[in-house]
Each structure stands twice: as structure tokens, then as C-alpha cells.
Amino acid sequence: MSTAQSFYEVFKALPKKVQIEVLRLLENEKVPLLTQIDRGLQDVKKMQEGTSPKRNIRDLVKELRNE
């Protein structure tokens, strides 16, 4: 099962009110979800290769608060 199919199955199980809210959130994103996932995967690959320093949760929280 692909990621899209998995997401759709979970989405279908949500109450209608929540489905509408999820759709609204996806439409109003400044940076598309797939772009965010791509960036995250690239960061992980760089960390695994050793070309990017590994970060801990404190660094991540600090970065998120600054954005």
C-alpha cells in the first residue's frame, strides 16, 4: 500500500468535521506538505552520511521557535 493510500484510509475514518478541517489545513499551507517531507528526508540522509551534523530535540525545538 502506498503512502497516499494509507493516508486516504486514515482520512476516511475521520469524522466529517475533522476531514473538512484537515482539507482546510492542507489548502492553506504556506509550504506544501510534500516539500516539507522531502526536506526532512534529505536532512536525515545527510545525517546518516555524516555530511550534516546530527541534531537533538533541543536544537529542533529551538529551530521551530525561530521560524
N, C-alpha and C positions, 0 to 999 in steps of 0.2 A: 504494500500500500504506500502510495506517495505521501509526501508531507501535506500536499494540498488536500488529498482525500481524507487524511487523518484530521486535518483542521476542519474540514466540512462536516465530518461525522460528529465532532465535538460541538461545532456550531449548531447543528441540527438539534442537538439535545438540550440546548439552552432555551429558556423561556422566551417568548416573542419579544417582550420588553427588553431583555438583555441583548437579543440578536440585533434589535434596532440600534441600541447604544453602541454595540461593537462595530456595526457598519458605519455609524456616525464617526466614531473614533478613527477608523481606518481612512475614511474620506478626508478628515481634517488634519491628517498628519503633515507636518512640515517636511520631514524626511521619510520617504516611503519605507515601509517595514522591510521589504526585501533588501534595500540598500543597507539598512541597519544590520540585518543578519549577515550580509556579505562582509561588511566591515568587521564584525565580530569574528567571523571565521578567518579572515585574513590576519587579524591580530593573534588569534590562537595559533595559527600555522607559524607565524613569525616567532612566537614564544617557544614553540616546540623545536624550531630550527635553531634557536639561540640567537637570532638576529634582532630580537626585541627583548627588552628587559621584562622579566615576569613581574606582575603586579599583585598585590594583596588586596583584600577587601577595603582596607582603609584608603588606599590610593584610588580605587574605583569610586568610592563614596565621595571623596574629595573632588574628583573629576566631574562627577554628575552634579554636584552642587555648584560648580563653577560654570556649567553650561547654561 
